[in-house]
Amino acid sequence: MIKVKPINLGERKELESLLVANPDVIEQGLKVISHQLKTDSGPLDILAVDSKGTLVVIELKNEASEGHLDQGLRSYDWCRQNISLISQVYSGKNRIAPNSPPRLMLIAPSFPETVRRISKYIDVELNLVEYHAFEDVKGERGIICTEIDHGQPPEPPELPDILTLQEKLGIFQITQITK
């Protein structure tokens, strides 16, 4: 048994280094093909390919951030528009399926409730991954990643047609108060 203690990664760069060196902690079979790739949307943290040849766009944060999803979607958009070029440029390292849409993966120690709630409605294959960093007695650092379920959009409630407008508004107000 190895003793470890939880640590905070002060620098996002350290998080990136740990994940680039050990992509299997994120997902089995994941291979990093680039990191800090310059795009017109800013640098893309990590670009990877999964075991099925699907391009994976990975956006990192070392703290919970409301802007995480927005930034990830901008990188995703760039990759989606340039997937044919990306698959040609990186064809020597891994086979990338140019006809398959990329996946988006957000990695952070936690996610704000707003990001979790909005993630249900994104029409992109999206994975939210929380990480926990640790250090062993020798001072070596490691990381554990866990995918979290952001759920599905709720079905809207069915209202009987016989309700008056006032009754329907009352139901709406009660539903909003209880959430």
C-alpha positions in Angstrom: 0.0 0.0 0.0 1.3 3.5 -0.9 0.5 6.5 1.3 -0.6 9.6 -0.6 -1.9 13.0 0.4 -4.3 15.2 -1.6 -2.7 18.3 -3.1 -3.9 21.3 -5.0 -2.2 22.0 -8.3 -1.4 25.7 -8.3 -0.6 25.9 -11.9 -2.7 24.7 -14.8 0.6 23.9 -16.6 1.4 21.2 -14.0 -2.1 19.6 -14.6 -1.4 19.6 -18.3 2.0 18.0 -17.9 0.6 15.2 -15.7 -2.2 14.5 -18.2 0.0 14.7 -21.3 2.4 12.2 -19.7 -0.4 9.9 -18.6 -3.4 10.2 -20.8 -4.7 6.8 -19.7 -5.7 8.3 -16.3 -8.3 10.3 -18.3 -9.5 7.5 -20.5 -8.2 4.0 -21.4 -6.7 4.1 -24.9 -6.5 7.9 -25.2 -3.5 9.2 -27.0 -2.3 12.8 -26.9 -1.4 14.1 -30.4 -0.8 17.8 -29.5 -1.1 20.3 -26.7 -1.1 24.1 -26.6 -2.0 24.0 -30.3 -2.4 27.5 -31.6 -5.8 28.3 -33.1 -7.7 31.4 -34.0 -9.8 30.8 -30.8 -6.7 30.7 -28.6 -4.4 27.8 -27.6 -6.1 24.4 -27.5 -5.0 22.7 -24.2 -4.9 19.1 -25.3 -5.8 17.4 -28.6 -6.1 13.7 -28.4 -7.6 10.7 -30.2 -9.5 7.9 -28.5 -9.3 4.2 -29.1 -12.0 4.4 -31.8 -10.1 7.1 -33.8 -12.4 10.0 -32.6 -10.7 13.3 -32.1 -11.0 14.5 -28.5 -10.7 18.2 -27.6 -9.7 18.6 -24.0 -10.1 21.9 -22.1 -8.4 22.1 -18.7 -9.0 24.3 -15.6 -7.3 24.0 -12.3 -10.4 25.5 -10.5 -14.1 25.4 -11.1 -14.9 28.0 -13.7 -18.2 29.3 -15.2 -16.4 30.0 -18.5 -15.0 26.5 -18.9 -17.8 25.2 -21.2 -17.7 28.3 -23.4 -14.0 28.1 -23.9 -14.2 24.4 -24.6 -16.9 24.9 -27.2 -14.8 27.5 -29.0 -11.9 25.0 -29.2 -14.4 22.3 -30.3 -15.8 24.6 -33.0 -12.3 25.2 -34.4 -11.5 21.4 -34.5 -14.9 20.6 -36.0 -14.2 23.0 -38.8 -10.7 21.8 -39.3 -11.0 18.1 -38.7 -10.0 17.1 -42.2 -6.8 19.1 -42.0 -6.1 17.8 -38.4 -6.6 14.2 -39.6 -4.1 14.7 -42.4 -1.5 16.5 -40.3 -1.6 13.9 -37.5 -2.1 10.9 -39.7 1.3 9.5 -38.9 0.7 9.3 -35.2 -2.8 8.0 -35.0 -5.7 7.3 -37.4 -8.3 10.0 -36.9 -11.8 9.5 -38.3 -12.3 12.7 -40.3 -16.1 12.0 -40.9 -16.8 11.5 -37.2 -17.5 14.6 -35.1 -15.0 15.3 -32.3 -15.7 14.8 -28.7 -15.3 17.6 -26.1 -13.9 16.9 -22.7 -13.7 19.4 -19.8 -11.3 18.5 -17.0 -11.4 20.4 -13.7 -11.3 19.6 -9.9 -15.0 20.4 -9.9 -17.7 22.0 -12.0 -20.1 24.9 -11.0 -23.7 23.9 -10.9 -24.3 26.2 -13.9 -21.9 24.2 -16.1 -23.5 20.9 -15.0 -27.0 22.2 -15.7 -26.2 23.7 -19.1 -24.1 20.6 -20.2 -27.4 18.6 -20.4 -28.5 20.7 -23.4 -25.3 20.8 -25.5 -25.7 18.8 -28.7 -22.0 17.7 -28.7 -20.6 14.5 -27.2 -19.4 16.1 -23.9 -17.6 14.5 -21.0 -17.1 16.3 -17.7 -14.1 14.9 -15.9 -13.1 15.8 -12.3 -9.5 15.2 -11.2 -7.9 14.7 -7.8 -4.2 15.4 -7.5 -2.0 13.6 -4.9 1.6 13.3 -3.7 3.3 10.2 -2.3 5.8 10.1 0.5 8.7 10.5 -2.1 7.1 13.7 -3.3 6.0 12.3 -6.6 2.7 13.7 -7.9 -0.1 11.9 -9.6 -3.7 12.4 -10.6 -6.9 10.4 -10.6 -9.7 11.3 -13.1 -13.4 10.5 -12.8 -16.1 11.1 -15.3 -19.2 12.6 -13.8 -22.7 12.3 -15.1 -24.2 15.6 -16.1 -27.6 14.0 -16.8 -30.2 14.4 -19.5 -32.6 17.3 -20.0 -35.7 16.9 -17.9 -39.0 16.2 -19.7 -41.4 19.1 -19.5 -44.3 18.4 -17.2 -47.7 17.6 -18.8 -50.4 19.9 -17.8 -54.1 19.0 -18.1 -55.9 20.9 -20.8 -58.7 21.8 -18.4 -56.6 24.1 -16.2 -57.2 27.8 -16.5 -54.3 30.2 -17.3 -54.2 31.3 -13.7 -53.9 27.7 -12.5 -51.1 27.0 -15.0 -49.2 30.1 -13.9 -49.6 28.9 -10.2 -48.1 25.5 -11.1 -45.2 27.3 -12.9 -44.5 29.4 -9.9 -44.5 26.4 -7.5 -42.2 24.5 -9.8 -39.7 27.4 -9.9 -39.8 27.9 -6.2 -39.0 24.2 -5.4 -36.0 24.0 -7.8 
